[in-house]
Amino acid sequence: MADIYTDYDIKNHTTFKIGGKVKKVAFPSSIKELVELLSTDEYDYILGNCSNVLFSSDNTNKSIIITKKIEEYNIEGNIIKVSCGTKGPIIANECKKRSLTGFEFLIGFPGSFGGMIYMNASAHNQYISDTFKKAIIYDISNKKIIETDKETMEFGYRKSILTERKYVLLEAEFELKEGEESQINEIMGRNIEFRKTRQPSLKYGNAGSIFKNPENDSAGRLLDLCNMKGEKEGGAVVFKNHANFIINKENATSEDVLKLMYKMYSKVKEKYTIELRPEIKYIGDEGTKEYKLWEIMNQGNMTKIQK
Ligand SMILES: Cc1cc2nc3c(=O)[nH]c(=O)nc-3n(C[C@H](O)[C@H](O)[C@H](O)COP(=O)(O)OP(=O)(O)OC[C@H]3O[C@@H](n4cnc5c(N)ncnc54)[C@H](O)[C@@H]3O)c2cc1C
């Protein structure tokens, strides 16, 4: 049986360390339990490691499933099978031990495979789609399990078929290449060093990049040119080394983050007539002041995952 709680404080499950109570949360510990929960139609959102999400600090009437307890994997030769809740660094280390190349970017990466495939996560010129072979997905609309290959996944920048349809990733398979252990080690070392110097550590809550890159440009570059580094709203601050990160410095609320995001969005719009779109997801109740602010920035982006 999955662990299920009501009126559950969600904050400490998120890397942002922000959020009030959600109506219901389920933590399945197997794919079977996950499918059972999905077929009930009782849940609004599916989440993995909650590293790309901002929950409202107010209590919400949303019910969510968190897959972080479904951590299973199997490696045979250069074929890697993972369940949706498995975290990137675990597999990156397994690949390093076996001299397999293709997952060097997953070292120090806080996402689960479900979240990473959903948005086609990437770093240091590697994308999760590069080594992707096939997946097993739950199709919510038709209540059935389907298998997809790489072509049907429609991977793009921060996009996959999971962002377009009511699909939940259950399991995925990847094919890596054989490499040199020393070279893999060196690349991973460089990637960790880059994260340490350019990105905030999880000592301060954050959710990774706030906005997606607009076509042929970088959100961080535009925000930097708008002098956003160090800009504050309540306890939320734009990171001093990278203008596309917001850190939760002093008990920030979701309202602080959304107001700061709106400031960032408005500055770039005013100066460059470019409307940045959020990379992070917001979970809160419709019709609230916060939700309206979110909707202005998020036009055209899917927010709801299930219904
Ligand atoms: C310090 C830090 C550094 C980061 N660096 C990077 C980086 O370099 N590159 C990068 O791309 N991202 C980065 N991120 C953002 C984040 O880690 C990625 O977006 C990651 O893919 C999110 O995975 P998650 O499991 O935490 O997803 P969640 O935050 O739990 O969910 C994110 C989205 O994925 C969907 N989702 C989750 N699981 C499933 C599933 N099984 N089926 C369908 N949809 C699902 C959710 O519905 C939601 O819309 C960083 C974040 C932090 C905090």
The ligand as an SDF file (V2000), in Angstrom:
LIG
                    3D

 53 58  0  0  0  0  0  0  0  0999 V2000
   20.1330   23.0410   -7.6750 C   0  0  0  0  0  0  0  0  0  0  0  0
   19.3680   22.6600   -8.9120 C   0  0  0  0  0  0  0  0  0  0  0  0
   20.0300   22.5180  -10.1300 C   0  0  0  0  0  0  0  0  0  0  0  0
   19.3220   22.1810  -11.2890 C   0  0  0  0  0  0  0  0  0  0  0  0
   20.0080   22.0450  -12.4650 N   0  0  0  0  0  0  0  0  0  0  0  0
   19.3310   21.7060  -13.5910 C   0  0  0  0  0  0  0  0  0  0  0  0
   20.0420   21.5470  -14.8270 C   0  0  0  0  0  0  0  0  0  0  0  0
   21.2530   21.6860  -14.9050 O   0  0  0  0  0  0  0  0  0  0  0  0
   19.3290   21.2180  -15.9290 N   0  0  0  0  0  0  0  0  0  0  0  0
   17.9700   21.0180  -15.8940 C   0  0  0  0  0  0  0  0  0  0  0  0
   17.3910   20.6810  -16.9320 O   0  0  0  0  0  0  0  0  0  0  0  0
   17.2760   21.1810  -14.7340 N   0  0  0  0  0  0  0  0  0  0  0  0
   17.9170   21.5020  -13.5930 C   0  0  0  0  0  0  0  0  0  0  0  0
   17.2390   21.6460  -12.4080 N   0  0  0  0  0  0  0  0  0  0  0  0
   15.7770   21.5230  -12.3880 C   0  0  0  0  0  0  0  0  0  0  0  0
   15.2430   20.1190  -12.0390 C   0  0  0  0  0  0  0  0  0  0  0  0
   16.1460   19.3730  -11.2820 O   0  0  0  0  0  0  0  0  0  0  0  0
   14.8850   19.3860  -13.3070 C   0  0  0  0  0  0  0  0  0  0  0  0
   13.8430   20.0660  -13.9650 O   0  0  0  0  0  0  0  0  0  0  0  0
   14.4010   17.9500  -13.0650 C   0  0  0  0  0  0  0  0  0  0  0  0
   14.2000   17.3430  -14.3010 O   0  0  0  0  0  0  0  0  0  0  0  0
   13.1220   17.9080  -12.2530 C   0  0  0  0  0  0  0  0  0  0  0  0
   12.9580   16.5810  -11.7800 O   0  0  0  0  0  0  0  0  0  0  0  0
   12.0320   16.2900  -10.5080 P   0  0  0  0  0  0  0  0  0  0  0  0
   11.9340   14.8280  -10.3680 O   0  0  0  0  0  0  0  0  0  0  0  0
   12.5020   17.0460   -9.3460 O   0  0  0  0  0  0  0  0  0  0  0  0
   10.6650   16.8820  -11.0560 O   0  0  0  0  0  0  0  0  0  0  0  0
    9.4690   17.6490  -10.2380 P   0  0  0  0  0  0  0  0  0  0  0  0
   10.0070   18.9310   -9.7760 O   0  0  0  0  0  0  0  0  0  0  0  0
    8.9860   16.6900   -9.1930 O   0  0  0  0  0  0  0  0  0  0  0  0
    8.4550   17.8150  -11.3790 O   0  0  0  0  0  0  0  0  0  0  0  0
    8.7610   18.6520  -12.4670 C   0  0  0  0  0  0  0  0  0  0  0  0
    7.7920   18.3650  -13.6070 C   0  0  0  0  0  0  0  0  0  0  0  0
    7.9730   17.0230  -14.0550 O   0  0  0  0  0  0  0  0  0  0  0  0
    6.7380   16.3400  -14.0570 C   0  0  0  0  0  0  0  0  0  0  0  0
    6.9390   14.9350  -13.6970 N   0  0  0  0  0  0  0  0  0  0  0  0
    7.6410   14.4490  -12.6450 C   0  0  0  0  0  0  0  0  0  0  0  0
    7.6010   13.0880  -12.6510 N   0  0  0  0  0  0  0  0  0  0  0  0
    6.8540   12.7260  -13.7120 C   0  0  0  0  0  0  0  0  0  0  0  0
    6.4390   11.4750  -14.2630 C   0  0  0  0  0  0  0  0  0  0  0  0
    6.7780   10.2960  -13.6990 N   0  0  0  0  0  0  0  0  0  0  0  0
    5.6750   11.4820  -15.3910 N   0  0  0  0  0  0  0  0  0  0  0  0
    5.3130   12.6530  -15.9710 C   0  0  0  0  0  0  0  0  0  0  0  0
    5.6750   13.8700  -15.5010 N   0  0  0  0  0  0  0  0  0  0  0  0
    6.4340   13.9100  -14.3880 C   0  0  0  0  0  0  0  0  0  0  0  0
    5.8950   17.0520  -13.0190 C   0  0  0  0  0  0  0  0  0  0  0  0
    4.5270   16.8440  -13.2690 O   0  0  0  0  0  0  0  0  0  0  0  0
    6.3260   18.4930  -13.1880 C   0  0  0  0  0  0  0  0  0  0  0  0
    5.6100   19.1230  -14.2040 O   0  0  0  0  0  0  0  0  0  0  0  0
   17.9190   21.9810  -11.2270 C   0  0  0  0  0  0  0  0  0  0  0  0
   17.2560   22.1200   -9.9990 C   0  0  0  0  0  0  0  0  0  0  0  0
   17.9650   22.4490   -8.8500 C   0  0  0  0  0  0  0  0  0  0  0  0
   17.2390   22.5880   -7.5520 C   0  0  0  0  0  0  0  0  0  0  0  0
  1  2  1  0
  2  3  1  0
  2 52  2  0
  3  4  2  0
  4  5  1  0
  4 50  1  0
  5  6  2  0
  6  7  1  0
  6 13  1  0
  7  8  2  0
  7  9  1  0
  9 10  1  0
 10 11  2  0
 10 12  1  0
 12 13  2  0
 13 14  1  0
 14 15  1  0
 14 50  1  0
 15 16  1  0
 16 17  1  0
 16 18  1  0
 18 19  1  0
 18 20  1  0
 20 21  1  0
 20 22  1  0
 22 23  1  0
 23 24  1  0
 24 25  2  0
 24 26  1  0
 24 27  1  0
 27 28  1  0
 28 29  2  0
 28 30  1  0
 28 31  1  0
 31 32  1  0
 32 33  1  0
 33 34  1  0
 33 48  1  0
 34 35  1  0
 35 36  1  0
 35 46  1  0
 36 37  1  0
 36 45  1  0
 37 38  2  0
 38 39  1  0
 39 40  1  0
 39 45  2  0
 40 41  1  0
 40 42  2  0
 42 43  1  0
 43 44  2  0
 44 45  1  0
 46 47  1  0
 46 48  1  0
 48 49  1  0
 50 51  2  0
 51 52  1  0
 52 53  1  0
M  END
$$$$
